[in-house]
Amino acid sequence: MTGETRVVTTRASLRGAYDALPAGTRRAVVPTMGSLHDGHAMLVHEARRLVGPDGHVTVTIFVNPTQFSANEDLARYPRSLEKDVETCAHEGADLVFAPTPDTIYRDAGPGLVTVDPGPLGTVLEGAIRPGHFRGMLTVVHKLLALTGAHHAMFGEKDYQQLVLVRRMVRDLDIGSEIVAVPTVRAKDGLALSSRNAYLSPAERHLALVVPQSIEVGRTIARTGGDAIDVVREVQRFLDEHGVVADYATVTDPELGPAPESGEARLLVAVRVGDVRLIDNDRLDLGALA
């Protein structure tokens, strides 16, 4: 259902918008924290394509306080609602839901019931950002419940998030299909992220080491290297360029132990100045190019 993009901020107005839809309308939701870039635009574009001209696309814009720890960047996280709505309209979104924290969490306070991410929420990003995935899964669960969407769009750039959301939907029997959209990159290869705006010009140039390290890993895998070889060479590349890595690891597609051969995932997290950057890509281990 293309046309003017409507902005709503309350639960009642969200319900009213959905109640006005014809019965059987296919609905997709794109959960975001705003500060939309071309990666988000691709999520909206794919949502529009998935549900077709007669379907309905909602973009949620909500900077979720429960997934930020006390020393993270909640206060300075970039916010640009007017520009974000323009992006949503350009990509064919029907509705933007931009609630406040009080709208999402009401008066729950410290007694808020949350979603436990399980052991996978304590490794990789979960080890660096304790509590992050509990907050993320809790708000995603709420947004899926509030929108009742048939499809929810998530980018592969935040791969651990994608895996955890899929697991939550499966384990808690939530009736939404989680649709993965490939990472969108700048022309120079850097994965798009709202936090890229924090990088100085010199840091932005240094950040290119991250996608270059992913290519190093792909090359090692293509030439017959195993997971140990990939991690060793990626870490060596990052060290040579003076980039501090929080981790560089190879896992199976569900973030379990790396297989000896076949499909795997290379995940890298680094610090460039005060900015954390994450990236990942698929590897095919044990098969010569």
N, C-alpha and C positions, 0 to 999 in steps of 0.2 A: 504494500500500500504506500506508494510514493506520494509526495506532496510536501507541504510545509512541515518542518520538524517541530513538534510541540515539546515544551519543557514543563515537567511537573516535579514537585518537591515533596509531596506528602503521600502517605499510604492511601488515603482516600482518593486523591486525584489519580494515582496509578491504577487503582481498582476501577475507577470510573472509565478510564481510557480503555481498559481491557473489556469491561462490560459492554462498551459500545461497538466492539468488533463483531463481525458476522460469526455465527457458530462455525466451529471447525477451522478457524484461521490459524495457520501455522505461525508460531512465534519464535523468534530467536532473540537472545540477549548477548550483549557484549559488555562484560564487566570491566570497568577501567577505574583508575584513580585520577583521570583527567590529564591535563598537559599533553594532549593528544599529538602524536607524530604519525608519520606515514605507516608505521607498523600497526598502530591502532586503526588507521584508515583502512588498511587491508582487512582487518578483522571485520569491520563494518561492511566493507564491500563484499566479503565472502558470506556474511550473514544474509545480505540482501540477495545475493545470487542463490543461496541455499533455499530460502523460503519463497523466492520468486516475487513477481509484482503484486500478487494477491496476499502475500504473507505480511507479517508485521515484525519490525526490527526495533528493539529497545537498546539504547546505550545507557549504562549506569555510570555516573561520574561521582565517585565518593572516595575521598582520601580517608582511609580506614585507620582510626587511631589505634585499634587493638593489635595491629600487626607491626607497629613501631615500638622499639624499646626506648628506654629513657634517654639514651645517648644517641639516638638516631635523628633523622632530619624531618620529623613531622612538621615542625613550625615553618621550615623554609621550603618544604616540598612545593614545586611549582604548581600554580593554580591559574587557569586561564579559561574560565567557563564560557565567556562570549565567543572566543576563538574556537573552543572545542565544539560548541553547538554548530558553528559554521562548517566545521569539518564533518560533523555527523550529517548535516543536511546535504552536503556535497556528495556524500557516499550513499545517500538514500535511506538514512534512518528515519523512522516515523516518530520516535519518542526518545527524549532524554530524561532520565530519572536522576535528579541531582539532590539527594536528601542531605540533611544535616546529621551529625552523630546522634542527636536526640531522637530524630525520626527513626533511625535504624535501631538504636539500642534502648530507646525509651528510658525508663527509670531503673534499668537492671542493676547498675552499679557493680559493686564487687561480687554480687550474687549471680552474675550473668552465667547462664549455661553455655558452655563452649564445646567445640568439636576437638577431640583429642586426635592429633595426626598419627599417633602410634610411633613405632621405632623409626620409620622413615623421616619423621619430622624432626629428628634429633641429629641427623648427619648432614654433611655438606653445608648448605645454607642454614639448616636448622642448628648446626653446631656453632656457626658464627653469629647467628641471630636468634638466640633462645626465645621461644614464644611466638616467633614470627608466623609459623605455619598454623598454630592454633588460632591466631587472630585472622589469618587469611581464610582458612577453611570455614571458620564461623561466619564471616561476612559473606562468603560465596554461598554457603548454605542458606543464609537469610535471603540473599538476592535471588537465588533460584526459587525459593519458596514464594517470595513476594511477586515475582514476575510469572511464575508458572510456565517458564519457557520450555518449548520442545527441544531447542538446541541452544547451547552456550558455547561461545567462541573463545578459545585461549591460544596464545602464541607459543610456539616451541622455544622461543628465546628463554622464557622462564620455565625450564624443562622440569625441574623438581616440583614446581607448583602444578604444572600440567599433570604429572603422574599422580600427585596427591589428590587433586580434584577428581580425576578419573576414579581413583580408589575410593574416595568418599562417596561418590555417586553410586558406585557399585555396592559397597559394603552397607550403605544406609538406604539402599533401594529408592534413590531419588530418580524420578522419571524424566530426566533431561539427558539428552545425548551431548557429550562433550566433544567438540569438534576442534581438532588441532590445526593451526595455520602456521606454515613455515615462517622462520625468522626473516624479517625484512631488514636489509642492510643498506647503509649509505654506499655511494659509488665506490668509496675506498675500502669497503668491506666491514666497517665497524657496525656491529649490531645496534639498531636504533633503541634508544632508551630515554625516558624523560630525564634521567639523571645525567645524561651526556651534556646537558646545558650547564652543569657545574664545572666542566672542564675548561681550563684556560687553553689558548691556542697551542702552547707547547705541550700541554697534557693531552690535548686532543690528538696531536701527532703521535705522541708516545703510545696512546691507547691502541693504535693500529697493530701493536705487537700482539694484542689479544687475538684478533682473527688470523693473524699470521701464524700464531702458535697452533691454532686449530688446523690450519693447512699443513703445518709440519706433522701433526699427528695423523692426518689423513694420508699424507705421503708415506709415512712409516708403515701404516696399515696396508696401503696399496702394494707395497713392496715386500709383503710377507711378515711384517713385524707383529709381535703379539702385544698384549696390553702392557706388559712391563716395558717393552721397547718404546711404545708410544709415550707412556708417562715419562720415562727417562729423557727422551729427546725433547718433549714439550717443556719439561722443567728446565732442561739445559738451555733451551732457546730463551725462555723467560729470564733466567738468571743472567745470560749474556747481555740482555738488554736492560738489566737493572730494574726489572719489574717484580714487585713482591707478590707472590702467589699465596692466596689463602688455601687453595687446593688446585691440583690438576690430576684428574682421575679418569679411569675408564670403567664403565659398568655395563651390565646388560640393559636392554631397553626399559626395564622396570626399576632400574637403579639398584639391582642386586649385584652380586659378584660378577666380574667380567668373564665372559665365555672364552674358551680357548680359540674358538673360531665362530664366524657368523656375525650377525648384527650386534653391534655394541654402541655405546654412547660415550663420547669424550666430553667432559665438563671441566671448565676452567673458571676460576674466580681470582681476580687480582685487585690490587689497590694502585691507583694512579693518582698521586696527590692525596686528597681527602675523599676521593670517589672510588667506590667499589664497582667493578664491572664484571659481569658474568657472560659467558658464552658457551655454546655447546654445538655439537653436530654428530650426525650418525657416522659410525665407522663400520667397515666390513673387514673383520679380522681373518687372517689365515688364507686369503685369496689373492694371489698375485695378479697385478693389473695386466 
